[in-house]
């Protein structure tokens, strides 16, 4: 049993065999200076700053034999899963999905910018979920994969905090999972958005699970590592 100290003196308890780590959207187009977001002027330094923490959590999960699942946000090459509304929103933001970008077509599967960064590259045994929505559960087989492995507890890290991370957390809670968000292993382009999301997750008696940090997670897991 792993018992992690969390915010508000709460504790998150889980066993490695019923736990999964979700690494959300650590892709070049989001995180790299030369990716679509970086070139468009977004403050990717804030996202880059969480890479060491994500790597720590990833290595901890691997050492414990915890199921690791990575996600990638993007669209099919023919853009058949890109809705008109989302396309318009991306166009208005100045980086229209599917159009030529600095690392291939922006957030398009098979392009360099869509790849997960090398520092956090998935192992061959780790599933990668391609999604076209903010939640990693929508229109994917993520829920089925987790249920097949009897995973009832989730650790969640990645980017961006108020978008795909939060969307996945809310969906996971609705589906009955115990959710642990590792705060310093999640990042947003704007710290106010990150902090606001953390406050929202803790609202009304912690409606959206538990929150901790890499230091407390590592301390709790240390004795579990062979």
C-alpha positions as semicolon CSV with decimal commas, in nm:
position;residue;x (nm);y (nm);z (nm)
1;X;0,000;0,000;0,000
2;X;0,123;0,349;-0,091
3;X;-0,004;0,632;0,127
4;X;0,064;0,980;-0,010
5;X;0,033;1,300;0,192
6;X;-0,187;1,550;0,007
7;X;-0,320;1,903;0,043
8;X;-0,545;1,979;0,341
9;X;-0,391;1,691;0,541
10;X;-0,562;1,434;0,324
11;X;-0,406;1,103;0,220
12;X;-0,430;0,916;-0,109
13;X;-0,399;0,539;-0,073
14;X;-0,334;0,302;-0,361
15;X;-0,161;-0,021;-0,456
16;X;0,070;-0,035;-0,760
17;X;-0,135;-0,314;-0,917
18;X;-0,457;-0,107;-0,923
19;X;-0,295;0,223;-1,022
20;X;-0,219;0,386;-1,358
21;X;-0,020;0,697;-1,447
22;X;-0,162;0,918;-1,722
23;X;0,097;1,144;-1,886
24;X;-0,104;1,407;-2,070
25;X;0,008;1,562;-2,401
26;X;0,380;1,619;-2,348
27;X;0,421;1,694;-2,719
28;X;0,663;1,907;-2,918
29;X;0,393;2,141;-3,052
30;X;0,302;2,233;-2,694
31;X;0,631;2,216;-2,506
32;X;0,919;2,284;-2,744
33;X;1,038;2,636;-2,818
34;X;1,028;2,552;-3,189
35;X;0,684;2,391;-3,173
36;X;0,359;2,553;-3,282
37;X;0,285;2,712;-2,945
38;X;0,638;2,838;-2,892
39;X;0,662;2,995;-3,235
40;X;0,321;3,159;-3,190
41;X;0,447;3,339;-2,880
42;X;0,309;3,124;-2,598
43;X;0,519;3,106;-2,283
44;X;0,638;2,748;-2,327
45;X;0,903;2,800;-2,060
46;X;0,629;2,740;-1,804
47;X;0,555;2,403;-1,964
48;X;0,922;2,314;-1,998
49;X;0,971;2,381;-1,627
50;X;0,754;2,081;-1,533
51;X;0,945;1,829;-1,748
52;X;1,181;1,722;-1,463
53;X;0,885;1,665;-1,231
54;X;0,697;1,466;-1,495
55;X;1,010;1,260;-1,554
56;X;1,041;1,191;-1,180
57;X;0,682;1,068;-1,159
58;X;0,725;0,862;-1,476
59;X;1,038;0,692;-1,344
60;X;0,871;0,629;-1,009
61;X;0,574;0,462;-1,177
62;X;0,799;0,249;-1,396
63;X;1,005;0,137;-1,098
64;X;0,689;0,029;-0,918
65;X;0,549;-0,155;-1,219
66;X;0,254;0,085;-1,239
67;X;0,069;0,096;-1,569
68;X;0,182;0,402;-1,769
69;X;-0,036;0,550;-2,043
70;X;0,061;0,851;-2,254
71;X;-0,180;1,072;-2,446
72;X;-0,139;1,292;-2,754
73;X;-0,379;1,565;-2,861
74;X;-0,419;1,607;-3,235
75;X;-0,609;1,513;-3,548
76;X;-0,610;1,262;-3,829
77;X;-0,420;1,366;-4,143
78;X;-0,749;1,409;-4,331
79;X;-0,883;1,620;-4,039
80;X;-1,199;1,408;-4,033
81;X;-1,208;1,432;-3,651
82;X;-1,154;1,809;-3,641
83;X;-1,486;1,986;-3,592
84;X;-1,560;2,313;-3,765
85;X;-1,595;2,490;-3,430
86;X;-1,259;2,372;-3,297
87;X;-1,093;2,453;-3,628
88;X;-1,236;2,805;-3,616
89;X;-1,115;2,853;-3,259
90;X;-0,763;2,742;-3,352
91;X;-0,770;2,972;-3,655
92;X;-0,876;3,267;-3,440
93;X;-0,591;3,187;-3,199
94;X;-0,341;3,212;-3,485
95;X;-0,236;2,845;-3,515
96;X;-0,498;2,667;-3,720
97;X;-0,486;2,294;-3,664
98;X;-0,385;2,093;-3,968
99;X;-0,209;2,382;-4,144
100;X;0,170;2,398;-4,200
101;X;0,361;2,481;-3,884
102;X;0,723;2,489;-3,767
103;X;0,731;2,112;-3,705
104;X;0,495;1,989;-3,974
105;X;0,119;2,034;-3,989
106;X;0,003;2,168;-3,654
107;X;-0,117;1,900;-3,411
108;X;-0,160;1,647;-3,687
109;X;-0,087;1,279;-3,630
110;X;0,233;1,161;-3,790
111;X;0,396;1,505;-3,783
112;X;0,704;1,591;-3,577
113;X;0,518;1,843;-3,361
114;X;0,261;1,582;-3,262
115;X;0,529;1,354;-3,112
116;X;0,590;1,317;-2,740
117;X;0,918;1,483;-2,644
118;X;1,223;1,260;-2,633
119;X;1,286;1,315;-2,261
120;X;0,954;1,144;-2,184
121;X;0,939;0,901;-2,476
122;X;0,703;0,609;-2,412
123;X;0,847;0,264;-2,372
124;X;0,736;0,013;-2,632
125;X;0,515;-0,152;-2,369
126;X;0,338;0,172;-2,273
127;X;0,014;0,252;-2,458
128;X;-0,025;0,587;-2,634
129;X;-0,379;0,722;-2,664
130;X;-0,441;0,956;-2,956
131;X;-0,730;1,190;-2,883
132;X;-0,902;1,477;-3,059
133;X;-1,073;1,614;-2,747
134;X;-0,956;1,764;-2,420
135;X;-1,056;1,462;-2,210
136;X;-0,848;1,151;-2,276
137;X;-1,162;0,942;-2,227
138;X;-1,378;1,090;-2,504
139;X;-1,390;0,882;-2,826
140;X;-1,095;0,666;-2,708
141;X;-1,052;0,322;-2,553
142;X;-0,878;0,458;-2,243
143;X;-1,156;0,356;-2,005
144;X;-1,162;0,004;-2,148
145;X;-0,783;-0,028;-2,116
146;X;-0,793;0,083;-1,753
147;X;-1,083;-0,146;-1,661
148;X;-0,913;-0,440;-1,830
149;X;-0,612;-0,385;-1,604
150;X;-0,838;-0,335;-1,299
151;X;-0,699;0,015;-1,251
152;X;-0,917;0,209;-1,009
153;X;-0,666;0,476;-0,905
154;X;-0,501;0,732;-1,133
155;X;-0,199;0,957;-1,106
156;X;-0,223;1,247;-1,352
157;X;0,055;1,474;-1,485
158;X;0,110;1,679;-1,800
159;X;-0,010;1,984;-1,990
160;X;-0,195;2,206;-2,004
161;X;-0,338;2,222;-1,655
162;X;-0,664;2,404;-1,724
163;X;-0,733;2,228;-2,052
164;X;-0,654;1,863;-2,125
165;X;-0,532;1,784;-1,773
166;X;-0,842;1,925;-1,606
167;X;-1,072;1,781;-1,874
168;X;-0,931;1,435;-1,812
169;X;-0,948;1,471;-1,434
170;X;-1,314;1,571;-1,437
171;X;-1,404;1,288;-1,672
172;X;-1,211;1,036;-1,461
173;X;-1,391;1,145;-1,144
174;X;-1,727;1,114;-1,320
175;X;-1,633;0,758;-1,416
176;X;-1,557;0,662;-1,058
177;X;-1,177;0,668;-1,050
178;X;-0,975;0,780;-0,749
179;X;-0,767;1,065;-0,892
180;X;-0,437;1,203;-0,766
181;X;-0,311;1,517;-0,941
182;X;0,062;1,587;-0,901
183;X;0,057;1,965;-0,894
184;X;0,418;2,048;-0,980
185;X;0,414;1,794;-1,266
186;X;0,133;1,985;-1,443
187;X;0,183;2,308;-1,632
188;X;0,000;2,591;-1,806
189;X;0,118;2,882;-2,020
190;X;-0,016;3,113;-1,748
191;X;0,049;3,037;-1,381
192;X;-0,278;3,202;-1,283
193;X;-0,465;2,943;-1,489
194;X;-0,267;2,662;-1,326
195;X;-0,329;2,794;-0,976
196;X;-0,696;2,860;-1,048
197;X;-0,741;2,503;-1,167
198;X;-0,583;2,367;-0,851
199;X;-0,825;2,577;-0,646
200;X;-1,119;2,451;-0,852
201;X;-1,016;2,088;-0,805
202;X;-1,020;2,140;-0,429
203;X;-1,350;2,327;-0,426
204;X;-1,657;2,213;-0,235
205;X;-1,474;1,960;-0,023
206;X;-1,228;1,835;-0,286
207;X;-1,483;1,730;-0,546
208;X;-1,217;1,633;-0,798
209;X;-0,987;1,407;-0,601
210;X;-0,654;1,456;-0,428
211;X;-0,358;1,689;-0,494
212;X;0,006;1,633;-0,398
213;X;0,356;1,710;-0,530
214;X;0,649;1,505;-0,653
215;X;0,839;1,530;-0,325
216;X;0,558;1,380;-0,120
217;X;0,478;1,122;-0,386
218;X;0,841;1,008;-0,408
219;X;0,868;0,987;-0,030
220;X;0,558;0,769;-0,009
221;X;0,677;0,542;-0,289
222;X;1,039;0,507;-0,184
223;X;0,987;0,205;0,034
224;X;0,789;0,038;-0,247
225;X;1,075;0,055;-0,494
226;X;1,282;-0,270;-0,506
